[in-house]
Amino acid sequence: MSPDDLKKYVSSNRRLYPKNWAKYLDILEINAGHPCTPLVLGGSDATDQEKRKRLFLQIDYAYKNPKIYNKLIKNLLDLEETDWVYESIYSDN
């Protein structure tokens, strides 16, 4: 799956980010403070658009390493619809 296809998938149906997004430090093999750190907890005041852009950045980052990219794809595709946080239909972010 190409990064563009994965980005289309994760943003379809108004998806923003996985509820288990904090685990992406492990999936991406990064430490907190890395530019790809999930925008949860300290980043919770980020806009929906910023959160979507961060998930896209994580996809681009992971694509550079096939092992990490495959782990990310598997995690994202295995999520149920209830495992996602969605953009509010009233959001103007």
ABEGO torsion letter per residue (X at the ends): XBAAAAAAAAABGGBABBAAAAAAAAAAGBBBGBAABBBBGAAAABBAAAAAAAAAAAAAAAAABAAAAAAAAAAAAABBAAABBBBBAABAX
